[in-house]
Amino acid sequence: MRLTQFSNFAVRTLMYVGLKGNGPSSVPEVAKAYGISQDHLKKAAAELCHLGVLEAVRGRTGGVHLTSHPNTISIGAVVRATEGDSSLVECFDPETNTCPLISHCRFRTALKEAQEAFFAVLDRHTLGDLIEDEITLRGLVGLESKRETSSVQCRQGRGGAPPEEGERRANEDVTPP
């Protein structure tokens, strides 16, 4: 199976934002890090915001940030959502099927099984898994060597619980969920 460029850009955007951690990541910043089109990346970031995986921050210092901890973001779910119609062959969709072999086709069955296995593997991985080697990955995308605490973690209180009204939100008081 081959992923669309859109899904590839979406996952790479998530990886960059997850690696950056604290503070929003701008589309031009991510595009520059990967050497890819800002226009294509804007569409991927907008879809990730629509899916609720990223949140947009408007303004001069705006950008996008993760809405949840990287360890809770399923790569399988992201790829399913960004791939749209993932029919490998026309017979997967009854509306477009013209193959007369459909009722007895073992190729279709094999492809369906392969596709399910593909997504089963992706379902076992989270964004946190993809950015685990953060020191090396940060260097490859031009980020500083030390990762800041993620914006999701900064909004949480001690022990990963939401902060109480008036509670200090300093990074040293925050523990990841």
C-alpha positions, 0 to 999 in steps of 0.5 A: 500500500502506498500512502498519499502525500497528504497523509505523509505530510500530516504525520510529518507535521505531527512529528515536528510539532511533537518534537518541538514541544512547548509553543505553537509551530508555524506552517512555514517553520514546519515546511522549511524543516522538511523542505516541502510546500507550505500550501500542501502543509497548510491543508494537512495542518487544517485537516489535523485541526479539523480532526482534533489532533492539532489546535490552531493558535491565531496571531503573529506568534501563532501556529499549531500545537498538539491537543493531547500527549503524543503517546495517545495519538494513534498513527493508524487513526491519523492515517485512516482519517487522512487517507480518505477512501483507502480502497486498494482496488475498485472491487472494494467499493460496490459503487465503482466495481465492474469486475465480474469475478467479485463473487469468487475472487481470492485476490480481493480477499488477499488484498483486504487481509493485507490492508487490515494487517497494514492498519493493524501495525499502524494501530500499534504505534503512537506519535510518541513512538515515532518521536522516541529518538528525539535528540537525533530527530530534533537535529534532523529537522533543525530544532534545538537539541533540548526539547521543551515540555509539550504545550499539552503538558504545560496545561496540566497540573501536578500528576497529569491532572488538570490544574486547579484554578490559580495553580502554578503552571511552571514546567518543573511542576508538570509530569507527563500523563 
